[in-house]
Amino acid sequence: MSATDVLEVLARALGELARADEPLGARTTYRVGGPAALWVDVDDEETLDAVHRALAAVGEPVPLLVVGKGSNLLVADAGFQGLALGLGPRLAEIEIADHVVRAGGAAGMPVAARRSAAAGLRGLEWAVGVPGSVGGALRMNAGGHGSDTAGTLWRYRTFDLAAGVPREHASLDFRPRYRHSSLGPADVVVWAEFSLRPGDVGEAEALVADIVRWRRRHQPGGSNAGSVFTNPPQAAAGELIERCALKGRRLGSAEVSAKHANFIQADEGGSADDVRRLLDLVRTVVAEQTGVVLVPELLLVGFADTPSPTVRAASRSGQPSTSARGAGDGAGG
Ligand SMILES: Cc1cc2nc3c(=O)[nH]c(=O)nc-3n(C[C@H](O)[C@H](O)[C@H](O)COP(=O)(O)OP(=O)(O)OC[C@H]3O[C@@H](n4cnc5c(N)ncnc54)[C@H](O)[C@@H]3O)c2cc1C
């Protein structure tokens, strides 16, 4: 089947669950880029199960993207030719019991950080500066201010869209690395639990306020997705970019931030392709002048040379599903 045929069959299998040509730019902090061919709002595991059954009915690899707060995504102007999922408010709840904070996959990390601090729990304050969701933080092993997601992660629940099963994991399964985790493209984070240290509310809230002040002083506002490149062992990426006199460098509607060289800003109404061209230019100049090849931390979606991860689902019986209609039916059950 061609890629277009795969999406057509999937659209039929998803039925009313899916919307076509959903704009993605507004769902990212860059606020640029084109639409997703198919979009599904997910507010519970039943919907994830229905998506699994639709994928199994197609039986072919489907490009799949879970969109969190979109704070680490650059979606090409041509858009994303695949299925994008967004988690809704029912998966954004936060509960605190004793010293454990359970946050839904769609909950904001800054909200989890503030709620934990207000409850006198220590260890998640760093997350107030990361404008992503819990799911995005797990996928990226987001971190800052000397800590990261793995630091306090205790347990988490995923739904495996390939196998169609939910799984609960101990933190040992997480296998964190710098801005990487063991989560695969088929794994949707439903919730995560962080095990924190009981402490002083005043001290926790003061640290949160300090981090917010530090961010305001050192990082630009506007449309960006934080650090564009991971820090190589040699030096901070921003330092290398600055050394190459690229601070403030502009290409079309994109500019290397004059405040922090590892941030690329997009103008309002700008173009994702301009951001991408500037990212490539920075990489080339830094490689030529310093010998260091920078690796993007930003996830590039829908560009011709950045193939999207695909998911191929098998029906739970292990048999290829033959009924596209059956897969989309019963989305609520
Ligand atoms: C101003 C600014 C500052 C930043 N500072 C930092 C920082 O200090 N440290 C840092 O690490 N990052 C930082 N970032 C980057 C970004 O906030 C993190 O990478 C964050 O973890 C991304 O979360 P998200 O929900 O926005 O994910 P998205 O950008 O939407 O997606 C990122 C990845 O996570 C996956 N994903 C999202 N939700 C789920 C889910 N529920 N289940 C499974 N996979 C999911 C996506 O499929 C994608 O692969 C910054 C960004 C900005 C804009």
The ligand as a MOL file (V3000), in Angstrom:
LIG
                    3D

  0  0  0     0  0            999 V3000
M  V30 BEGIN CTAB
M  V30 COUNTS 53 58 0 0 0
M  V30 BEGIN ATOM
M  V30 1 C 11.4550 27.8850 26.8150 0
M  V30 2 C 11.7890 26.4170 26.8230 0
M  V30 3 C 12.7050 25.9260 27.7580 0
M  V30 4 C 13.0280 24.5660 27.7760 0
M  V30 5 N 13.9140 24.1200 28.7120 0
M  V30 6 C 14.1940 22.8050 28.7840 0
M  V30 7 C 15.0790 22.3040 29.8020 0
M  V30 8 O 15.5850 23.0340 30.6380 0
M  V30 9 N 15.3280 20.9810 29.8210 0
M  V30 10 C 14.7810 20.1180 28.9200 0
M  V30 11 O 15.0370 18.9130 28.9970 0
M  V30 12 N 13.9460 20.5650 27.9520 0
M  V30 13 C 13.6430 21.8700 27.8600 0
M  V30 14 N 12.7980 22.3300 26.8820 0
M  V30 15 C 12.2930 21.3870 25.8610 0
M  V30 16 C 10.9360 20.7080 26.2010 0
M  V30 17 O 10.1810 21.5000 27.0960 0
M  V30 18 C 11.1390 19.3040 26.7660 0
M  V30 19 O 11.8060 18.4630 25.8480 0
M  V30 20 C 9.8060 18.6610 27.1710 0
M  V30 21 O 10.0590 17.4760 27.8890 0
M  V30 22 C 8.9180 18.3190 25.9690 0
M  V30 23 O 7.6260 17.9750 26.4660 0
M  V30 24 P 6.3270 18.2070 25.5620 0
M  V30 25 O 5.1450 17.7520 26.3020 0
M  V30 26 O 6.3110 19.5880 25.0670 0
M  V30 27 O 6.6280 17.1890 24.3880 0
M  V30 28 P 6.4710 17.4220 22.8320 0
M  V30 29 O 7.4130 18.4950 22.3860 0
M  V30 30 O 5.0630 17.5520 22.4660 0
M  V30 31 O 7.0230 16.0330 22.3050 0
M  V30 32 C 8.3570 15.6450 22.5940 0
M  V30 33 C 8.4600 14.1220 22.5130 0
M  V30 34 O 7.6980 13.5590 23.5660 0
M  V30 35 C 6.7390 12.6580 23.0430 0
M  V30 36 N 5.5480 12.6850 23.9020 0
M  V30 37 C 4.8190 13.7650 24.2920 0
M  V30 38 N 3.8050 13.3750 25.1090 0
M  V30 39 C 3.8880 12.0260 25.2120 0
M  V30 40 C 3.1420 11.0270 25.8930 0
M  V30 41 N 2.0740 11.3210 26.6690 0
M  V30 42 N 3.5230 9.7380 25.7730 0
M  V30 43 C 4.5900 9.4050 25.0150 0
M  V30 44 N 5.3490 10.2840 24.3450 0
M  V30 45 C 5.0050 11.5950 24.4490 0
M  V30 46 C 6.4810 13.1600 21.6400 0
M  V30 47 O 5.9190 12.1460 20.8200 0
M  V30 48 C 7.8640 13.5570 21.2210 0
M  V30 49 O 8.5960 12.4150 20.8590 0
M  V30 50 C 12.4490 23.6870 26.8340 0
M  V30 51 C 11.5210 24.1860 25.8980 0
M  V30 52 C 11.1930 25.5210 25.9000 0
M  V30 53 C 10.1830 26.0320 24.9140 0
M  V30 END ATOM
M  V30 BEGIN BOND
M  V30 1 1 1 2
M  V30 2 1 2 3
M  V30 3 2 2 52
M  V30 4 2 3 4
M  V30 5 1 4 5
M  V30 6 1 4 50
M  V30 7 2 5 6
M  V30 8 1 6 7
M  V30 9 1 6 13
M  V30 10 2 7 8
M  V30 11 1 7 9
M  V30 12 1 9 10
M  V30 13 2 10 11
M  V30 14 1 10 12
M  V30 15 2 12 13
M  V30 16 1 13 14
M  V30 17 1 14 15
M  V30 18 1 14 50
M  V30 19 1 15 16
M  V30 20 1 16 17
M  V30 21 1 16 18
M  V30 22 1 18 19
M  V30 23 1 18 20
M  V30 24 1 20 21
M  V30 25 1 20 22
M  V30 26 1 22 23
M  V30 27 1 23 24
M  V30 28 2 24 25
M  V30 29 1 24 26
M  V30 30 1 24 27
M  V30 31 1 27 28
M  V30 32 2 28 29
M  V30 33 1 28 30
M  V30 34 1 28 31
M  V30 35 1 31 32
M  V30 36 1 32 33
M  V30 37 1 33 34
M  V30 38 1 33 48
M  V30 39 1 34 35
M  V30 40 1 35 36
M  V30 41 1 35 46
M  V30 42 1 36 37
M  V30 43 1 36 45
M  V30 44 2 37 38
M  V30 45 1 38 39
M  V30 46 1 39 40
M  V30 47 2 39 45
M  V30 48 1 40 41
M  V30 49 2 40 42
M  V30 50 1 42 43
M  V30 51 2 43 44
M  V30 52 1 44 45
M  V30 53 1 46 47
M  V30 54 1 46 48
M  V30 55 1 48 49
M  V30 56 2 50 51
M  V30 57 1 51 52
M  V30 58 1 52 53
M  V30 END BOND
M  V30 END CTAB
M  END
